[in-house]
Amino acid sequence: MRILKTAVTLGLSTLVVWGCGGPASTPEQQVRETIRLGEEAAEGRNIGALAGLVADAYQDGNGYDRRALVRLAQVYLMGHQSIHLLTRTQSIELVSPDQAKAKVLVAMTGAPLESVDSLINVRADLFKFEIVLAKTDNEQWQAVSASWQRAGADDFF
């Protein structure tokens, strides 16, 4: 259950990154900038920002809908005083002008991670996420589906 909670929280944290792009930038630039902003929101334990980036119609292969996913993330955030993320975007694929797929590696720990090299010296939960997102009418990205699995330190190097 702990691993599932960690994965869900990481997934939601990564999803935050998709909602903050501006209309003047390219979709890829929006994604990269919002990944940075998503890390900040997750580390700030902002469940409202996380929930805002999950579509009402969200469904995943684990049987989670939006409500269940957000509730699980909230429980996880309440149980951890300190959350630090290190993300690495492996790929961004624009399926259409209003749909994207992203593959993102996320390392989560209770201590700050300044670089990938710091993974060697700390214990971190490592995950690979594949997220499907759709752009809303107000030009924001929301997750409509996601899958995740454990990653190894070698995935980050």
Secondary structure, DSSP 8 states (H G I E B T S, - for coil): -HHHHHHHHHHHHHHHGGG---TTS-HHHHHHHHHHHHHHHHHTT-HHHHHTTB-TT-B-TTS-BHHHHHHHHHHHHHH-S--EEEEEEEEEEEEETTEEEEEEEEEEESS---SGGGGGGS--EEEEEEEEEEE-TTS-EEEEEEEEEE--HHHH-
